[in-house]
Amino acid sequence: MEFEWNQPPFNLESSLTQREVEESFEDPFAVRVMPDSPRFALQARFFNLGMSAGGVGVFCVYRTNGKQIRVVFARPFQPEERFFYQRKVDQTLA
């Protein structure tokens, strides 16, 4: 997976690092969804919920052309997202 980090549309100096964002996509339990909202469907944006190697939960909105990923937005998990992610992990492991 290649990432395009040229002029990211958000601040990489925030609480997340570029490495944490990339690691969240490598998480074997990452949850990737295509939103059903027309707002996101028009521009083919997807959501990724994954954990970094250090255990940081990362929520991302991204675009892809099948070869490169362009992260549009990233932030740490909200409590609801952590619950959703953990529920999916538990279902997978059950």
N, C-alpha and C positions, 0 to 999 in steps of 0.2 A: 504494500500500500504506500503510495506516495502522497505527500501532503504539499499543498501550495501555500506558502507562508508569505508571499510577496504582498505587502501592504494589507495585513489582516484588518478586517473592519471592526475589530474590537481590541482592547488594550491587553496585550500579553504580559504586561507588567503587573497585572492584578493578582488576585490570590491564586490563580492557576498558572502553571508553567506550560510551555509548549510541549515539553516531554510528557507531562501528566495528561494533556489532551490527546496526544498521539497514543499513549499507553491505553487510554480508555477505549480506543478502537480495537486494540489487540486483545482486550479482555475476552476470554472464551465464552463468558456469560453475558456479554454486551447485548442490550436490547436495541434493535434498530427498527424504526417504524416510519412509514410514510403517512403523514397526517392526512385526515380526511377533510380538512378545511380548504375551501376554494382559495383562500388567501395564500396558502403554502403550495398547493397543487399547481398553480399557474407557473411557478418558477422551479418546480421539481426540487423542493427542499425536503430533507429527511431529518429525523431525530435520532440521536445515539445516546443511550444511557449506559455508561460503563465505569469500571473502577480502574484507577491507575495502579501500578505495581506497589505503590506506597499506601494503598487503601483509600485514596481520595475518590469520592464519587463525582463523576463529571457528566453534565448534561450538555449536549452540543446540538446545534442546528447546522447542517452542512449541505453542500451540493457536491455532486460527483459526475464525472463523465465516463466512469467505469475504470479509469486509470489513475486519476488524481482526485484527492478529496480537498475541497476548499471549505474550511470551517468558517461559518458566518457569525456564529455566536457560541460562547462557551462560558459555563459557570459551574460552581459546585452544586451538588444535589440539594434540592429542597427536601424537607422531611417526607413529603408524599412520594417524591421520586425514589428516595431511598427505600421506602416501603414497597413500591411497585417493583423495583429492581430485585429486592430480596425475595419477594414472592415468586418472581419468575425463576430465580436461581433455585429456590426450594422446590418448585414444580419440576424443574429439569432434573434435579438430583433425586427426586422421589421415585 
